[in-house]
Amino acid sequence: MPPRDEGYLKFQAIWTETPPFPESKISNLNHWRSVIYKLGLIGAYESGIGFGNISQRLDAAGQFIISGTATGGIPKLTGAHYALVQRADPAQNKLYCKGPVIASSESMSHAVIYRECPEINGVIHIHHLNLWKKLLHRVPTTDRSATYGTPEMAASIVALLQETALPELRIFVMEGHEEGIFAFGETLESAVSVILEHLGEWLGLSAYNQTLP
């Protein structure tokens, strides 16, 4: 059964509304988001609740552009569907963002990955129940008590980055968020490749990730 509260913000969003982003700002994000959407790894449940999100680092300070909240079920996003995260404060459970929409409910998790890994420029959160079951505790796995979008989840991700091989593996499972998987890389293409590699292993297709669009 998919999580019923998927998509709801669990942090305090300090949001400044702005006009939509120009296409030039989101073209790369949109390309890889479309790839993941077509694979059904970002989307919406029959209930209409969306799942999955994608982001790209903007600068060395850790600002990043991310798909907005409640956009998972939209097939093709535009500049009206993204937000710029300026700063995250997990200790205070606050996230500062601007854009035409509020940043994704998973933005806090993206933020700590960028903060802890300055070489990382792309982060993707997907849902896939069977892959989640296969990878659970076989790759770094967040604490069962940590639910998505919370300071506890952020702290659990940081612990994995500091205490496990996650910086090299670049994929982790969220035990307290059924179906939830994160992957990241120096580029969005490399983050997608990590996902496809594991999907290929699950499907028994060794060359699954060699057909990136």
C-alpha positions as CSV (number, residue, x, y, z in Angstrom):
1,M,0.0,0.0,0.0
2,P,1.6,3.4,-1.0
3,P,2.1,5.9,1.7
4,R,-1.1,7.9,2.2
5,D,0.6,11.2,3.2
6,E,2.9,11.3,0.2
7,G,3.5,14.9,-1.0
8,Y,2.5,16.7,2.2
9,L,5.1,19.2,3.5
10,K,6.5,18.3,6.8
11,F,8.8,21.4,7.1
12,Q,8.0,25.1,7.4
13,A,8.4,26.5,3.9
14,I,9.6,30.1,3.9
15,W,8.4,30.8,0.3
16,T,8.7,33.8,-1.9
17,E,6.5,33.6,-5.0
18,T,8.1,34.6,-8.3
19,P,7.3,34.3,-12.0
20,P,8.0,30.9,-13.7
21,F,11.6,30.1,-14.5
22,P,12.8,30.5,-18.1
23,E,13.2,27.3,-20.2
24,S,17.0,27.7,-20.2
25,K,17.0,27.2,-16.4
26,I,15.1,24.0,-16.5
27,S,15.8,22.3,-19.8
28,N,18.3,19.7,-18.5
29,L,16.1,19.0,-15.5
30,N,13.1,18.6,-17.6
31,H,14.9,16.2,-20.0
32,W,15.9,13.8,-17.3
33,R,12.7,14.2,-15.4
34,S,10.9,13.1,-18.6
35,V,13.1,10.0,-18.8
36,I,12.3,9.0,-15.2
37,Y,8.6,9.9,-15.6
38,K,8.3,7.6,-18.7
39,L,9.7,4.8,-16.6
40,G,7.0,5.3,-14.1
41,L,9.5,6.2,-11.3
42,I,8.0,9.6,-10.9
43,G,4.2,9.9,-11.3
44,A,1.0,9.6,-9.4
45,Y,-1.1,6.9,-7.7
46,E,-4.7,6.2,-8.7
47,S,-5.7,8.4,-5.8
48,G,-4.1,11.3,-7.6
49,I,-1.3,11.8,-5.0
50,G,2.0,12.4,-6.8
51,F,5.4,10.8,-6.0
52,G,9.0,11.4,-6.9
53,N,11.1,14.5,-7.5
54,I,14.3,15.7,-9.2
55,S,16.8,18.5,-8.5
56,Q,19.9,20.0,-9.9
57,R,22.5,22.1,-8.0
58,L,22.6,25.7,-9.0
59,D,25.8,26.9,-7.3
60,A,28.6,26.0,-4.8
61,A,26.6,27.5,-1.9
62,G,24.2,24.5,-2.2
63,Q,21.2,26.3,-3.8
64,F,19.3,24.0,-6.2
65,I,16.3,23.9,-8.5
66,I,13.8,21.2,-7.7
67,S,10.4,20.1,-9.0
68,G,7.6,21.6,-7.0
69,T,5.3,20.0,-4.5
70,A,2.3,18.1,-6.0
71,T,3.9,17.9,-9.5
72,G,4.6,14.2,-9.7
73,G,1.6,13.3,-11.8
74,I,2.1,16.0,-14.4
75,P,3.6,14.4,-17.6
76,K,5.5,17.5,-18.9
77,L,6.7,20.2,-16.5
78,T,7.3,23.9,-17.4
79,G,9.1,26.7,-15.6
80,A,5.9,27.1,-13.6
81,H,6.5,23.8,-11.9
82,Y,10.0,24.3,-10.3
83,A,11.3,26.1,-7.2
84,L,14.7,27.3,-6.2
85,V,15.8,26.2,-2.7
86,Q,18.0,28.9,-1.2
87,R,18.7,27.4,2.2
88,A,17.6,24.5,4.4
89,D,17.8,24.4,8.2
90,P,17.0,20.9,9.3
91,A,17.5,21.7,12.9
92,Q,14.7,24.3,12.8
93,N,12.7,22.3,10.2
94,K,12.7,25.3,7.9
95,L,13.3,25.5,4.2
96,Y,13.7,28.8,2.3
97,C,12.7,28.7,-1.3
98,K,11.3,30.9,-4.1
99,G,9.6,30.3,-7.4
100,P,6.0,30.0,-8.8
101,V,5.4,26.9,-6.6
102,I,6.7,25.7,-3.2
103,A,9.6,23.2,-3.4
104,S,9.0,19.5,-3.2
105,S,8.2,17.9,0.2
106,E,11.5,16.0,-0.1
107,S,13.6,19.1,-0.5
108,M,15.2,18.8,2.9
109,S,16.6,15.4,1.9
110,H,18.0,16.8,-1.4
111,A,19.5,19.8,0.6
112,V,21.6,17.6,3.0
113,I,23.0,15.6,0.1
114,Y,24.2,18.7,-1.7
115,R,25.5,20.1,1.6
116,E,27.5,17.0,2.5
117,C,28.7,16.2,-1.1
118,P,30.0,19.2,-2.9
119,E,30.8,17.1,-6.0
120,I,27.1,16.1,-6.4
121,N,25.1,18.1,-8.9
122,G,22.0,16.0,-9.4
123,V,19.6,14.2,-7.0
124,I,16.5,12.0,-7.9
125,H,13.9,10.5,-5.6
126,I,11.9,7.7,-7.2
127,H,9.2,5.2,-6.1
128,H,9.4,1.5,-7.2
129,L,8.1,-1.1,-4.7
130,N,9.8,-4.2,-6.1
131,L,13.2,-2.4,-6.4
132,W,12.7,-1.0,-2.9
133,K,12.2,-4.5,-1.5
134,K,15.2,-5.8,-3.4
135,L,17.6,-3.1,-2.2
136,L,16.3,-2.8,1.4
137,H,19.3,-3.3,3.7
138,R,21.4,-4.4,0.7
139,V,22.3,-0.7,0.0
140,P,22.5,2.0,2.7
141,T,19.1,2.3,4.3
142,T,17.7,5.1,6.4
143,D,16.4,4.5,9.9
144,R,13.0,2.9,10.0
145,S,11.6,5.6,12.3
146,A,12.6,8.4,9.9
147,T,9.7,9.5,7.7
148,Y,10.1,11.5,4.5
149,G,10.7,15.2,4.5
150,T,11.6,15.4,8.2
151,P,14.6,16.5,10.2
152,E,14.9,12.9,11.3
153,M,15.2,11.7,7.7
154,A,17.8,14.4,7.0
155,A,19.8,13.3,10.0
156,S,19.6,9.7,8.9
157,I,20.8,10.5,5.4
158,V,23.7,12.5,6.8
159,A,24.6,9.5,9.0
160,L,24.6,7.2,6.0
161,L,26.8,9.6,4.0
162,Q,29.3,9.8,6.9
163,E,29.3,6.2,8.1
164,T,28.6,4.0,5.1
165,A,29.7,3.5,1.5
166,L,26.9,5.7,0.3
167,P,29.1,8.4,-1.2
168,E,30.5,5.8,-3.6
169,L,27.3,3.7,-4.1
170,R,25.2,6.8,-4.6
171,I,21.9,5.1,-3.9
172,F,19.9,4.5,-0.7
173,V,16.6,3.2,0.4
174,M,14.2,4.8,2.8
175,E,12.9,2.1,5.2
176,G,10.4,4.4,6.8
177,H,9.1,5.5,3.4
178,E,7.8,2.5,1.5
179,E,8.8,2.5,-2.2
180,G,11.2,5.5,-1.7
181,I,14.6,5.4,-3.2
182,F,17.2,8.2,-3.7
183,A,20.0,8.3,-6.2
184,F,22.5,11.0,-7.0
185,G,25.6,11.8,-9.1
186,E,27.9,14.5,-10.5
187,T,25.3,15.0,-13.2
188,L,21.7,14.1,-13.5
189,E,22.7,11.7,-16.3
190,S,25.0,9.8,-13.9
191,A,22.2,9.8,-11.2
192,V,19.8,8.3,-13.8
193,S,22.5,5.7,-14.7
194,V,22.7,4.6,-11.1
195,I,19.0,4.0,-11.1
196,L,19.0,2.1,-14.4
197,E,21.9,-0.1,-13.3
198,H,19.9,-1.3,-10.4
199,L,16.7,-1.6,-12.4
200,G,18.6,-3.6,-14.9
201,E,19.9,-6.0,-12.2
202,W,16.4,-6.4,-10.9
203,L,15.1,-7.1,-14.4
204,G,18.1,-9.3,-15.3
205,L,19.2,-6.9,-18.1
206,S,22.9,-6.2,-17.8
207,A,22.9,-3.5,-20.5
208,Y,19.7,-1.7,-19.3
209,N,21.5,1.6,-18.7
210,Q,23.2,1.7,-22.0
211,T,20.2,3.1,-23.8
212,L,19.9,6.5,-22.1
213,P,17.9,8.9,-24.3
